[in-house]
Every structure is written in C-alpha cells, then in structure tokens.
Amino acid sequence: MIAMTMHQGTKLAFEDRGVAEPAFVFVHGWTCDRSPFAPQAEHFAQRRRVVSVDLRGHGESDKPAGSYPIAAYADDVAHSIPRT
C-alpha cells in the first residue's frame, strides 16, 4: 500500500510492508521510481520489513522546483522510514 509523508514541504511517497527488523530499504536511481523493486519487496516482505521510496522529483513524490542535492535525498529517505 502506498503511503505519503510530508517532509520540509515536500510530499514523499513510499511503501512499507512486512515485519521484523532490520528493515530492507530500497532506493531507486536517477530518473527511476520504486516500481522496479516490487518483485523484490514482495519476496523479502514475507520475512522482513521492506520500505521502498520514491525520492523527491520521482514517481509519486512531489517535484518541487530547484535543485535536488544528494543530502536532500538522504534526508528524505531517513524521514520516509516510519519508526516502528
């Protein structure tokens, strides 16, 4: 199920499934989104928690104007992993 969170005024889309820590976190590359990870996320969620994110400017996340520095991506990923 797709979830949304707001971080510094930017809506971020992610999926959080499965249980058991530590979680697997799938982060896509440039110009992609979380969808290529769907088969892996489904497989690993049977035994682990899996979080797949859409980075800002990608997929179902907001596409704010301006630059997208790596530090912002890292901060977004950290914010997109709900605490259990």
PDB file with SEQRES, HELIX, SHEET and CRYST1 records, atoms N, CA, C and O in Angstrom:
SEQRES   1 A   84  MET ILE ALA MET THR MET HIS GLN GLY THR LYS LEU ALA          
SEQRES   2 A   84  PHE GLU ASP ARG GLY VAL ALA GLU PRO ALA PHE VAL PHE          
SEQRES   3 A   84  VAL HIS GLY TRP THR CYS ASP ARG SER PRO PHE ALA PRO          
SEQRES   4 A   84  GLN ALA GLU HIS PHE ALA GLN ARG ARG ARG VAL VAL SER          
SEQRES   5 A   84  VAL ASP LEU ARG GLY HIS GLY GLU SER ASP LYS PRO ALA          
SEQRES   6 A   84  GLY SER TYR PRO ILE ALA ALA TYR ALA ASP ASP VAL ALA          
SEQRES   7 A   84  HIS SER ILE PRO ARG THR                                      
HELIX    1 AA1 SER A   35  PHE A   37  5                                   3    
HELIX    2 AA2 ALA A   38  PHE A   44  1                                   7    
HELIX    3 AA3 ILE A   70  SER A   80  1                                  11    
SHEET    1 AA1 4 ILE A   2  HIS A   7  0                                        
SHEET    2 AA1 4 THR A  10  ARG A  17 -1                                        
SHEET    3 AA1 4 VAL A  50  ASP A  54 -1                                        
SHEET    4 AA1 4 PHE A  24  VAL A  27  1                                        
CRYST1    1.000    1.000    1.000  90.00  90.00  90.00 P 1           1          
ATOM      1  N   MET A   1       0.840  -1.168   0.000  1.00  0.00           N  
ATOM      2  CA  MET A   1       0.000   0.000   0.000  1.00  0.00           C  
ATOM      3  C   MET A   1       0.893   1.241   0.000  1.00  0.00           C  
ATOM      4  O   MET A   1       1.877   1.313   0.736  1.00  0.00           O  
ATOM      5  N   ILE A   2       0.538   2.202  -0.825  1.00  0.00           N  
ATOM      6  CA  ILE A   2       1.309   3.438  -0.926  1.00  0.00           C  
ATOM      7  C   ILE A   2       0.939   4.353   0.232  1.00  0.00           C  
ATOM      8  O   ILE A   2      -0.238   4.551   0.533  1.00  0.00           O  
ATOM      9  N   ALA A   3       1.944   4.900   0.868  1.00  0.00           N  
ATOM     10  CA  ALA A   3       1.756   5.864   1.936  1.00  0.00           C  
ATOM     11  C   ALA A   3       2.423   7.169   1.522  1.00  0.00           C  
ATOM     12  O   ALA A   3       3.288   7.185   0.647  1.00  0.00           O  
ATOM     13  N   MET A   4       2.020   8.240   2.147  1.00  0.00           N  
ATOM     14  CA  MET A   4       2.602   9.551   1.885  1.00  0.00           C  
ATOM     15  C   MET A   4       3.018  10.181   3.201  1.00  0.00           C  
ATOM     16  O   MET A   4       2.374   9.986   4.231  1.00  0.00           O  
ATOM     17  N   THR A   5       4.084  10.926   3.153  1.00  0.00           N  
ATOM     18  CA  THR A   5       4.511  11.708   4.300  1.00  0.00           C  
ATOM     19  C   THR A   5       4.970  13.068   3.781  1.00  0.00           C  
ATOM     20  O   THR A   5       5.389  13.188   2.630  1.00  0.00           O  
ATOM     21  N   MET A   6       4.890  14.081   4.624  1.00  0.00           N  
ATOM     22  CA  MET A   6       5.377  15.416   4.261  1.00  0.00           C  
ATOM     23  C   MET A   6       6.695  15.650   4.971  1.00  0.00           C  
ATOM     24  O   MET A   6       6.829  15.387   6.166  1.00  0.00           O  
ATOM     25  N   HIS A   7       7.657  16.142   4.228  1.00  0.00           N  
ATOM     26  CA  HIS A   7       8.954  16.458   4.808  1.00  0.00           C  
ATOM     27  C   HIS A   7       9.442  17.766   4.212  1.00  0.00           C  
ATOM     28  O   HIS A   7       9.686  17.856   3.009  1.00  0.00           O  
ATOM     29  N   GLN A   8       9.582  18.763   5.043  1.00  0.00           N  
ATOM     30  CA  GLN A   8      10.045  20.087   4.630  1.00  0.00           C  
ATOM     31  C   GLN A   8       9.253  20.606   3.437  1.00  0.00           C  
ATOM     32  O   GLN A   8       9.815  21.157   2.491  1.00  0.00           O  
ATOM     33  N   GLY A   9       7.933  20.419   3.499  1.00  0.00           N  
ATOM     34  CA  GLY A   9       7.044  20.927   2.466  1.00  0.00           C  
ATOM     35  C   GLY A   9       6.963  20.078   1.214  1.00  0.00           C  
ATOM     36  O   GLY A   9       6.320  20.486   0.247  1.00  0.00           O  
ATOM     37  N   THR A  10       7.589  18.916   1.194  1.00  0.00           N  
ATOM     38  CA  THR A  10       7.575  18.035   0.026  1.00  0.00           C  
ATOM     39  C   THR A  10       6.875  16.727   0.387  1.00  0.00           C  
ATOM     40  O   THR A  10       7.221  16.077   1.374  1.00  0.00           O  
ATOM     41  N   LYS A  11       5.889  16.349  -0.424  1.00  0.00           N  
ATOM     42  CA  LYS A  11       5.184  15.092  -0.217  1.00  0.00           C  
ATOM     43  C   LYS A  11       6.049  13.966  -0.768  1.00  0.00           C  
ATOM     44  O   LYS A  11       6.486  14.012  -1.918  1.00  0.00           O  
ATOM     45  N   LEU A  12       6.290  12.956   0.060  1.00  0.00           N  
ATOM     46  CA  LEU A  12       7.111  11.811  -0.317  1.00  0.00           C  
ATOM     47  C   LEU A  12       6.261  10.550  -0.301  1.00  0.00           C  
ATOM     48  O   LEU A  12       5.544  10.291   0.666  1.00  0.00           O  
ATOM     49  N   ALA A  13       6.342   9.764  -1.374  1.00  0.00           N  
ATOM     50  CA  ALA A  13       5.597   8.504  -1.474  1.00  0.00           C  
ATOM     51  C   ALA A  13       6.518   7.351  -1.100  1.00  0.00           C  
ATOM     52  O   ALA A  13       7.705   7.358  -1.429  1.00  0.00           O  
ATOM     53  N   PHE A  14       5.963   6.366  -0.414  1.00  0.00           N  
ATOM     54  CA  PHE A  14       6.731   5.184  -0.058  1.00  0.00           C  
ATOM     55  C   PHE A  14       5.778   4.030   0.195  1.00  0.00           C  
ATOM     56  O   PHE A  14       4.579   4.229   0.391  1.00  0.00           O  
ATOM     57  N   GLU A  15       6.322   2.824   0.188  1.00  0.00           N  
ATOM     58  CA  GLU A  15       5.597   1.632   0.590  1.00  0.00           C  
ATOM     59  C   GLU A  15       6.326   1.018   1.770  1.00  0.00           C  
ATOM     60  O   GLU A  15       7.555   0.946   1.789  1.00  0.00           O  
ATOM     61  N   ASP A  16       5.566   0.582   2.740  1.00  0.00           N  
ATOM     62  CA  ASP A  16       6.119  -0.036   3.946  1.00  0.00           C  
ATOM     63  C   ASP A  16       5.353  -1.326   4.160  1.00  0.00           C  
ATOM     64  O   ASP A  16       4.159  -1.296   4.455  1.00  0.00           O  
ATOM     65  N   ARG A  17       6.026  -2.458   4.015  1.00  0.00           N  
ATOM     66  CA  ARG A  17       5.349  -3.748   4.162  1.00  0.00           C  
ATOM     67  C   ARG A  17       6.229  -4.736   4.908  1.00  0.00           C  
ATOM     68  O   ARG A  17       7.432  -4.537   5.071  1.00  0.00           O  
ATOM     69  N   GLY A  18       5.589  -5.800   5.353  1.00  0.00           N  
ATOM     70  CA  GLY A  18       6.315  -6.826   6.075  1.00  0.00           C  
ATOM     71  C   GLY A  18       6.573  -6.433   7.518  1.00  0.00           C  
ATOM     72  O   GLY A  18       6.154  -5.372   7.981  1.00  0.00           O  
ATOM     73  N   VAL A  19       7.268  -7.307   8.208  1.00  0.00           N  
ATOM     74  CA  VAL A  19       7.596  -7.090   9.626  1.00  0.00           C  
ATOM     75  C   VAL A  19       9.015  -7.585   9.870  1.00  0.00           C  
ATOM     76  O   VAL A  19       9.653  -8.146   8.979  1.00  0.00           O  
ATOM     77  N   ALA A  20       9.474  -7.380  11.031  1.00  0.00           N  
ATOM     78  CA  ALA A  20      10.788  -7.827  11.503  1.00  0.00           C  
ATOM     79  C   ALA A  20      11.890  -6.864  11.087  1.00  0.00           C  
ATOM     80  O   ALA A  20      12.004  -6.459   9.930  1.00  0.00           O  
ATOM     81  N   GLU A  21      12.673  -6.526  12.060  1.00  0.00           N  
ATOM     82  CA  GLU A  21      13.800  -5.633  11.852  1.00  0.00           C  
ATOM     83  C   GLU A  21      15.075  -6.457  11.746  1.00  0.00           C  
ATOM     84  O   GLU A  21      15.110  -7.573  12.264  1.00  0.00           O  
ATOM     85  N   PRO A  22      16.097  -5.973  11.115  1.00  0.00           N  
ATOM     86  CA  PRO A  22      16.162  -4.668  10.477  1.00  0.00           C  
ATOM     87  C   PRO A  22      15.419  -4.660   9.144  1.00  0.00           C  
ATOM     88  O   PRO A  22      15.235  -5.696   8.505  1.00  0.00           O  
ATOM     89  N   ALA A  23      15.002  -3.476   8.750  1.00  0.00           N  
ATOM     90  CA  ALA A  23      14.255  -3.319   7.502  1.00  0.00           C  
ATOM     91  C   ALA A  23      15.207  -3.277   6.313  1.00  0.00           C  
ATOM     92  O   ALA A  23      16.343  -2.817   6.424  1.00  0.00           O  
ATOM     93  N   PHE A  24      14.724  -3.763   5.182  1.00  0.00           N  
ATOM     94  CA  PHE A  24      15.388  -3.540   3.896  1.00  0.00           C  
ATOM     95  C   PHE A  24      14.826  -2.231   3.366  1.00  0.00           C  
ATOM     96  O   PHE A  24      13.615  -2.015   3.407  1.00  0.00           O  
ATOM     97  N   VAL A  25      15.684  -1.363   2.872  1.00  0.00           N  
ATOM     98  CA  VAL A  25      15.243  -0.090   2.296  1.00  0.00           C  
ATOM     99  C   VAL A  25      15.695  -0.057   0.843  1.00  0.00           C  
ATOM    100  O   VAL A  25      16.890  -0.117   0.556  1.00  0.00           O  
ATOM    101  N   PHE A  26      14.740   0.039  -0.066  1.00  0.00           N  
ATOM    102  CA  PHE A  26      15.034   0.096  -1.493  1.00  0.00           C  
ATOM    103  C   PHE A  26      14.960   1.540  -1.955  1.00  0.00           C  
ATOM    104  O   PHE A  26      13.933   2.202  -1.806  1.00  0.00           O  
ATOM    105  N   VAL A  27      16.068   2.025  -2.520  1.00  0.00           N  
ATOM    106  CA  VAL A  27      16.162   3.397  -3.021  1.00  0.00           C  
ATOM    107  C   VAL A  27      16.573   3.329  -4.484  1.00  0.00           C  
ATOM    108  O   VAL A  27      17.624   2.781  -4.818  1.00  0.00           O  
ATOM    109  N   HIS A  28      15.756   3.878  -5.339  1.00  0.00           N  
ATOM    110  CA  HIS A  28      15.994   3.833  -6.786  1.00  0.00           C  
ATOM    111  C   HIS A  28      17.078   4.808  -7.223  1.00  0.00           C  
ATOM    112  O   HIS A  28      17.503   5.672  -6.457  1.00  0.00           O  
ATOM    113  N   GLY A  29      17.512   4.656  -8.457  1.00  0.00           N  
ATOM    114  CA  GLY A  29      18.498   5.552  -9.050  1.00  0.00           C  
ATOM    115  C   GLY A  29      17.849   6.727  -9.764  1.00  0.00           C  
ATOM    116  O   GLY A  29      16.631   6.907  -9.736  1.00  0.00           O  
ATOM    117  N   TRP A  30      18.684   7.506 -10.395  1.00  0.00           N  
ATOM    118  CA  TRP A  30      18.261   8.710 -11.085  1.00  0.00           C  
ATOM    119  C   TRP A  30      17.254   8.378 -12.180  1.00  0.00           C  
ATOM    120  O   TRP A  30      17.429   7.400 -12.906  1.00  0.00           O  
ATOM    121  N   THR A  31      16.206   9.181 -12.304  1.00  0.00           N  
ATOM    122  CA  THR A  31      15.106   9.092 -13.274  1.00  0.00           C  
ATOM    123  C   THR A  31      14.228   7.859 -13.109  1.00  0.00           C  
ATOM    124  O   THR A  31      13.444   7.552 -14.007  1.00  0.00           O  
ATOM    125  N   CYS A  32      14.330   7.153 -12.010  1.00  0.00           N  
ATOM    126  CA  CYS A  32      13.508   5.958 -11.782  1.00  0.00           C  
ATOM    127  C   CYS A  32      12.495   6.224 -10.670  1.00  0.00           C  
ATOM    128  O   CYS A  32      12.321   7.361 -10.233  1.00  0.00           O  
ATOM    129  N   ASP A  33      11.845   5.184 -10.231  1.00  0.00           N  
ATOM    130  CA  ASP A  33      10.968   5.226  -9.068  1.00  0.00           C  
ATOM    131  C   ASP A  33      11.037   3.872  -8.368  1.00  0.00           C  
ATOM    132  O   ASP A  33      11.860   3.027  -8.720  1.00  0.00           O  
ATOM    133  N   ARG A  34      10.181   3.673  -7.391  1.00  0.00           N  
ATOM    134  CA  ARG A  34      10.253   2.447  -6.591  1.00  0.00           C  
ATOM    135  C   ARG A  34       9.715   1.218  -7.314  1.00  0.00           C  
ATOM    136  O   ARG A  34       9.953   0.100  -6.855  1.00  0.00           O  
ATOM    137  N   SER A  35       9.003   1.378  -8.421  1.00  0.00           N  
ATOM    138  CA  SER A  35       8.305   0.257  -9.063  1.00  0.00           C  
ATOM    139  C   SER A  35       9.205  -0.921  -9.474  1.00  0.00           C  
ATOM    140  O   SER A  35       8.756  -2.061  -9.355  1.00  0.00           O  
ATOM    141  N   PRO A  36      10.438  -0.722  -9.945  1.00  0.00           N  
ATOM    142  CA  PRO A  36      11.253  -1.898 -10.300  1.00  0.00           C  
ATOM    143  C   PRO A  36      11.565  -2.818  -9.114  1.00  0.00           C  
ATOM    144  O   PRO A  36      11.934  -3.977  -9.308  1.00  0.00           O  
ATOM    145  N   PHE A  37      11.419  -2.309  -7.903  1.00  0.00           N  
ATOM    146  CA  PHE A  37      11.698  -3.117  -6.717  1.00  0.00           C  
ATOM    147  C   PHE A  37      10.510  -3.951  -6.263  1.00  0.00           C  
ATOM    148  O   PHE A  37      10.633  -4.707  -5.300  1.00  0.00           O  
ATOM    149  N   ALA A  38       9.358  -3.836  -6.928  1.00  0.00           N  
ATOM    150  CA  ALA A  38       8.141  -4.522  -6.467  1.00  0.00           C  
ATOM    151  C   ALA A  38       8.342  -6.027  -6.275  1.00  0.00           C  
ATOM    152  O   ALA A  38       7.944  -6.549  -5.234  1.00  0.00           O  
ATOM    153  N   PRO A  39       8.943  -6.753  -7.235  1.00  0.00           N  
ATOM    154  CA  PRO A  39       9.121  -8.194  -7.013  1.00  0.00           C  
ATOM    155  C   PRO A  39      10.018  -8.513  -5.805  1.00  0.00           C  
ATOM    156  O   PRO A  39       9.731  -9.428  -5.033  1.00  0.00           O  
ATOM    157  N   GLN A  40      11.094  -7.753  -5.657  1.00  0.00           N  
ATOM    158  CA  GLN A  40      11.990  -7.993  -4.518  1.00  0.00           C  
ATOM    159  C   GLN A  40      11.291  -7.636  -3.203  1.00  0.00           C  
ATOM    160  O   GLN A  40      11.412  -8.359  -2.214  1.00  0.00           O  
ATOM    161  N   ALA A  41      10.567  -6.527  -3.201  1.00  0.00           N  
ATOM    162  CA  ALA A  41       9.871  -6.111  -1.982  1.00  0.00           C  
ATOM    163  C   ALA A  41       8.846  -7.157  -1.577  1.00  0.00           C  
ATOM    164  O   ALA A  41       8.733  -7.489  -0.397  1.00  0.00           O  
ATOM    165  N   GLU A  42       8.101  -7.678  -2.538  1.00  0.00           N  
ATOM    166  CA  GLU A  42       7.110  -8.713  -2.239  1.00  0.00           C  
ATOM    167  C   GLU A  42       7.789  -9.958  -1.649  1.00  0.00           C  
ATOM    168  O   GLU A  42       7.310 -10.533  -0.671  1.00  0.00           O  
ATOM    169  N   HIS A  43       8.890 -10.355  -2.246  1.00  0.00           N  
ATOM    170  CA  HIS A  43       9.610 -11.541  -1.767  1.00  0.00           C  
ATOM    171  C   HIS A  43      10.145 -11.347  -0.346  1.00  0.00           C  
ATOM    172  O   HIS A  43       9.881 -12.162   0.538  1.00  0.00           O  
ATOM    173  N   PHE A  44      10.884 -10.285  -0.136  1.00  0.00           N  
ATOM    174  CA  PHE A  44      11.529 -10.083   1.162  1.00  0.00           C  
ATOM    175  C   PHE A  44      10.539  -9.728   2.269  1.00  0.00           C  
ATOM    176  O   PHE A  44      10.813  -9.979   3.442  1.00  0.00           O  
ATOM    177  N   ALA A  45       9.385  -9.144   1.910  1.00  0.00           N  
ATOM    178  CA  ALA A  45       8.392  -8.771   2.923  1.00  0.00           C  
ATOM    179  C   ALA A  45       7.771  -9.991   3.593  1.00  0.00           C  
ATOM    180  O   ALA A  45       7.102  -9.857   4.617  1.00  0.00           O  
ATOM    181  N   GLN A  46       7.980 -11.156   3.040  1.00  0.00           N  
ATOM    182  CA  GLN A  46       7.477 -12.371   3.683  1.00  0.00           C  
ATOM    183  C   GLN A  46       8.235 -12.663   4.983  1.00  0.00           C  
ATOM    184  O   GLN A  46       7.726 -13.348   5.870  1.00  0.00           O  
ATOM    185  N   ARG A  47       9.459 -12.131   5.081  1.00  0.00           N  
ATOM    186  CA  ARG A  47      10.272 -12.416   6.267  1.00  0.00           C  
ATOM    187  C   ARG A  47      10.853 -11.178   6.937  1.00  0.00           C  
ATOM    188  O   ARG A  47      11.352 -11.255   8.059  1.00  0.00           O  
ATOM    189  N   ARG A  48      10.792 -10.052   6.264  1.00  0.00           N  
ATOM    190  CA  ARG A  48      11.394  -8.817   6.780  1.00  0.00           C  
ATOM    191  C   ARG A  48      10.496  -7.633   6.461  1.00  0.00           C  
ATOM    192  O   ARG A  48       9.610  -7.704   5.610  1.00  0.00           O  
ATOM    193  N   ARG A  49      10.753  -6.562   7.161  1.00  0.00           N  
ATOM    194  CA  ARG A  49      10.117  -5.291   6.820  1.00  0.00           C  
ATOM    195  C   ARG A  49      10.843  -4.728   5.606  1.00  0.00           C  
ATOM    196  O   ARG A  49      12.070  -4.788   5.533  1.00  0.00           O  
ATOM    197  N   VAL A  50      10.092  -4.180   4.653  1.00  0.00           N  
ATOM    198  CA  VAL A  50      10.658  -3.616   3.429  1.00  0.00           C  
ATOM    199  C   VAL A  50      10.044  -2.237   3.202  1.00  0.00           C  
ATOM    200  O   VAL A  50       8.822  -2.089   3.189  1.00  0.00           O  
ATOM    201  N   VAL A  51      10.894  -1.236   3.025  1.00  0.00           N  
ATOM    202  CA  VAL A  51      10.443   0.116   2.714  1.00  0.00           C  
ATOM    203  C   VAL A  51      11.028   0.489   1.354  1.00  0.00           C  
ATOM    204  O   VAL A  51      12.242   0.435   1.157  1.00  0.00           O  
ATOM    205  N   SER A  52      10.151   0.869   0.415  1.00  0.00           N  
ATOM    206  CA  SER A  52      10.565   1.308  -0.923  1.00  0.00           C  
ATOM    207  C   SER A  52      10.123   2.753  -1.081  1.00  0.00           C  
ATOM    208  O   SER A  52       8.953   3.068  -0.862  1.00  0.00           O  
ATOM    209  N   VAL A  53      11.031   3.626  -1.453  1.00  0.00           N  
ATOM    210  CA  VAL A  53      10.718   5.059  -1.504  1.00  0.00           C  
ATOM    211  C   VAL A  53      10.762   5.591  -2.935  1.00  0.00           C  
ATOM    212  O   VAL A  53      11.475   5.074  -3.795  1.00  0.00           O  
ATOM    213  N   ASP A  54       9.971   6.641  -3.156  1.00  0.00           N  
ATOM    214  CA  ASP A  54      10.097   7.480  -4.348  1.00  0.00           C  
ATOM    215  C   ASP A  54      10.789   8.758  -3.880  1.00  0.00           C  
ATOM    216  O   ASP A  54      10.220   9.527  -3.105  1.00  0.00           O  
ATOM    217  N   LEU A  55      11.998   8.980  -4.344  1.00  0.00           N  
ATOM    218  CA  LEU A  55      12.713  10.194  -3.974  1.00  0.00           C  
ATOM    219  C   LEU A  55      11.985  11.433  -4.515  1.00  0.00           C  
ATOM    220  O   LEU A  55      11.218  11.336  -5.473  1.00  0.00           O  
ATOM    221  N   ARG A  56      12.227  12.581  -3.904  1.00  0.00           N  
ATOM    222  CA  ARG A  56      11.626  13.819  -4.407  1.00  0.00           C  
ATOM    223  C   ARG A  56      11.954  13.970  -5.887  1.00  0.00           C  
ATOM    224  O   ARG A  56      13.069  13.690  -6.326  1.00  0.00           O  
ATOM    225  N   GLY A  57      10.960  14.418  -6.643  1.00  0.00           N  
ATOM    226  CA  GLY A  57      11.151  14.603  -8.072  1.00  0.00           C  
ATOM    227  C   GLY A  57      10.949  13.336  -8.881  1.00  0.00           C  
ATOM    228  O   GLY A  57      11.142  13.351 -10.097  1.00  0.00           O  
ATOM    229  N   HIS A  58      10.566  12.245  -8.243  1.00  0.00           N  
ATOM    230  CA  HIS A  58      10.427  10.946  -8.910  1.00  0.00           C  
ATOM    231  C   HIS A  58       9.122  10.274  -8.506  1.00  0.00           C  
ATOM    232  O   HIS A  58       8.596  10.514  -7.419  1.00  0.00           O  
ATOM    233  N   GLY A  59       8.608   9.428  -9.394  1.00  0.00           N  
ATOM    234  CA  GLY A  59       7.431   8.632  -9.078  1.00  0.00           C  
ATOM    235  C   GLY A  59       6.267   9.457  -8.583  1.00  0.00           C  
ATOM    236  O   GLY A  59       5.902  10.460  -9.197  1.00  0.00           O  
ATOM    237  N   GLU A  60       5.684   9.039  -7.476  1.00  0.00           N  
ATOM    238  CA  GLU A  60       4.512   9.703  -6.929  1.00  0.00           C  
ATOM    239  C   GLU A  60       4.849  10.776  -5.891  1.00  0.00           C  
ATOM    240  O   GLU A  60       3.943  11.364  -5.301  1.00  0.00           O  
ATOM    241  N   SER A  61       6.121  11.033  -5.665  1.00  0.00           N  
ATOM    242  CA  SER A  61       6.523  12.108  -4.759  1.00  0.00           C  
ATOM    243  C   SER A  61       6.417  13.452  -5.483  1.00  0.00           C  
ATOM    244  O   SER A  61       6.394  13.516  -6.712  1.00  0.00           O  
ATOM    245  N   ASP A  62       6.353  14.531  -4.679  1.00  0.00           N  
ATOM    246  CA  ASP A  62       6.316  15.870  -5.262  1.00  0.00           C  
ATOM    247  C   ASP A  62       7.562  16.150  -6.083  1.00  0.00           C  
ATOM    248  O   ASP A  62       8.615  15.542  -5.887  1.00  0.00           O  
ATOM    249  N   LYS A  63       7.412  17.079  -6.999  1.00  0.00           N  
ATOM    250  CA  LYS A  63       8.515  17.511  -7.854  1.00  0.00           C  
ATOM    251  C   LYS A  63       8.723  19.012  -7.661  1.00  0.00           C  
ATOM    252  O   LYS A  63       8.358  19.813  -8.522  1.00  0.00           O  
ATOM    253  N   PRO A  64       9.313  19.385  -6.523  1.00  0.00           N  
ATOM    254  CA  PRO A  64       9.487  20.812  -6.239  1.00  0.00           C  
ATOM    255  C   PRO A  64      10.514  21.452  -7.177  1.00  0.00           C  
ATOM    256  O   PRO A  64      11.418  20.787  -7.683  1.00  0.00           O  
ATOM    257  N   ALA A  65      10.350  22.744  -7.389  1.00  0.00           N  
ATOM    258  CA  ALA A  65      11.311  23.497  -8.200  1.00  0.00           C  
ATOM    259  C   ALA A  65      12.642  23.572  -7.468  1.00  0.00           C  
ATOM    260  O   ALA A  65      12.686  23.506  -6.239  1.00  0.00           O  
ATOM    261  N   GLY A  66      13.706  23.707  -8.211  1.00  0.00           N  
ATOM    262  CA  GLY A  66      15.029  23.853  -7.619  1.00  0.00           C  
ATOM    263  C   GLY A  66      15.869  22.610  -7.776  1.00  0.00           C  
ATOM    264  O   GLY A  66      15.489  21.661  -8.463  1.00  0.00           O  
ATOM    265  N   SER A  67      17.007  22.632  -7.134  1.00  0.00           N  
ATOM    266  CA  SER A  67      17.950  21.514  -7.240  1.00  0.00           C  
ATOM    267  C   SER A  67      17.562  20.406  -6.266  1.00  0.00           C  
ATOM    268  O   SER A  67      16.834  20.632  -5.299  1.00  0.00           O  
ATOM    269  N   TYR A  68      18.056  19.223  -6.540  1.00  0.00           N  
ATOM    270  CA  TYR A  68      17.819  18.062  -5.698  1.00  0.00           C  
ATOM    271  C   TYR A  68      19.169  17.503  -5.251  1.00  0.00           C  
ATOM    272  O   TYR A  68      19.642  16.515  -5.812  1.00  0.00           O  
ATOM    273  N   PRO A  69      19.791  18.121  -4.252  1.00  0.00           N  
ATOM    274  CA  PRO A  69      21.106  17.643  -3.823  1.00  0.00           C  
ATOM    275  C   PRO A  69      21.012  16.280  -3.130  1.00  0.00           C  
ATOM    276  O   PRO A  69      19.979  15.933  -2.557  1.00  0.00           O  
ATOM    277  N   ILE A  70      22.089  15.528  -3.191  1.00  0.00           N  
ATOM    278  CA  ILE A  70      22.151  14.208  -2.582  1.00  0.00           C  
ATOM    279  C   ILE A  70      21.790  14.271  -1.096  1.00  0.00           C  
ATOM    280  O   ILE A  70      21.120  13.373  -0.586  1.00  0.00           O  
ATOM    281  N   ALA A  71      22.219  15.303  -0.412  1.00  0.00           N  
ATOM    282  CA  ALA A  71      21.904  15.428   1.010  1.00  0.00           C  
ATOM    283  C   ALA A  71      20.397  15.498   1.243  1.00  0.00           C  
ATOM    284  O   ALA A  71      19.905  14.954   2.232  1.00  0.00           O  
ATOM    285  N   ALA A  72      19.656  16.155   0.355  1.00  0.00           N  
ATOM    286  CA  ALA A  72      18.197  16.218   0.485  1.00  0.00           C  
ATOM    287  C   ALA A  72      17.586  14.840   0.277  1.00  0.00           C  
ATOM    288  O   ALA A  72      16.656  14.457   0.986  1.00  0.00           O  
ATOM    289  N   TYR A  73      18.106  14.094  -0.694  1.00  0.00           N  
ATOM    290  CA  TYR A  73      17.619  12.731  -0.914  1.00  0.00           C  
ATOM    291  C   TYR A  73      17.840  11.879   0.339  1.00  0.00           C  
ATOM    292  O   TYR A  73      16.935  11.170   0.779  1.00  0.00           O  
ATOM    293  N   ALA A  74      19.016  11.949   0.897  1.00  0.00           N  
ATOM    294  CA  ALA A  74      19.334  11.154   2.082  1.00  0.00           C  
ATOM    295  C   ALA A  74      18.411  11.522   3.240  1.00  0.00           C  
ATOM    296  O   ALA A  74      17.933  10.646   3.960  1.00  0.00           O  
ATOM    297  N   ASP A  75      18.164  12.802   3.416  1.00  0.00           N  
ATOM    298  CA  ASP A  75      17.277  13.264   4.468  1.00  0.00           C  
ATOM    299  C   ASP A  75      15.844  12.772   4.227  1.00  0.00           C  
ATOM    300  O   ASP A  75      15.156  12.368   5.165  1.00  0.00           O  
ATOM    301  N   ASP A  76      15.402  12.809   2.971  1.00  0.00           N  
ATOM    302  CA  ASP A  76      14.081  12.314   2.616  1.00  0.00           C  
ATOM    303  C   ASP A  76      13.937  10.831   2.931  1.00  0.00           C  
ATOM    304  O   ASP A  76      12.922  10.402   3.480  1.00  0.00           O  
ATOM    305  N   VAL A  77      14.961  10.047   2.580  1.00  0.00           N  
ATOM    306  CA  VAL A  77      14.917   8.607   2.848  1.00  0.00           C  
ATOM    307  C   VAL A  77      14.806   8.356   4.346  1.00  0.00           C  
ATOM    308  O   VAL A  77      13.982   7.550   4.778  1.00  0.00           O  
ATOM    309  N   ALA A  78      15.614   9.026   5.128  1.00  0.00           N  
ATOM    310  CA  ALA A  78      15.568   8.855   6.576  1.00  0.00           C  
ATOM    311  C   ALA A  78      14.201   9.224   7.131  1.00  0.00           C  
ATOM    312  O   ALA A  78      13.713   8.573   8.055  1.00  0.00           O  
ATOM    313  N   HIS A  79      13.580  10.257   6.583  1.00  0.00           N  
ATOM    314  CA  HIS A  79      12.274  10.687   7.049  1.00  0.00           C  
ATOM    315  C   HIS A  79      11.165   9.737   6.595  1.00  0.00           C  
ATOM    316  O   HIS A  79      10.140   9.624   7.268  1.00  0.00           O  
ATOM    317  N   SER A  80      11.354   9.054   5.466  1.00  0.00           N  
ATOM    318  CA  SER A  80      10.315   8.186   4.906  1.00  0.00           C  
ATOM    319  C   SER A  80      10.218   6.828   5.579  1.00  0.00           C  
ATOM    320  O   SER A  80       9.297   6.065   5.287  1.00  0.00           O  
ATOM    321  N   ILE A  81      11.125   6.513   6.453  1.00  0.00           N  
ATOM    322  CA  ILE A  81      11.087   5.214   7.123  1.00  0.00           C  
ATOM    323  C   ILE A  81      10.379   5.402   8.464  1.00  0.00           C  
ATOM    324  O   ILE A  81      10.981   5.848   9.440  1.00  0.00           O  
ATOM    325  N   PRO A  82       9.086   5.053   8.496  1.00  0.00           N  
ATOM    326  CA  PRO A  82       8.341   5.229   9.750  1.00  0.00           C  
ATOM    327  C   PRO A  82       8.966   4.416  10.872  1.00  0.00           C  
ATOM    328  O   PRO A  82       9.422   3.293  10.658  1.00  0.00           O  
ATOM    329  N   ARG A  83       8.985   4.972  12.032  1.00  0.00           N  
ATOM    330  CA  ARG A  83       9.527   4.275  13.195  1.00  0.00           C  
ATOM    331  C   ARG A  83       8.517   3.254  13.669  1.00  0.00           C  
ATOM    332  O   ARG A  83       7.320   3.540  13.721  1.00  0.00           O  
ATOM    333  N   THR A  84       8.979   2.079  14.013  1.00  0.00           N  
ATOM    334  CA  THR A  84       8.055   1.047  14.498  1.00  0.00           C  
ATOM    335  C   THR A  84       8.082   0.967  16.000  1.00  0.00           C  
ATOM    336  O   THR A  84       7.368   0.155  16.588  1.00  0.00           O  
TER     337      THR A  84                                                      
END                                                                             
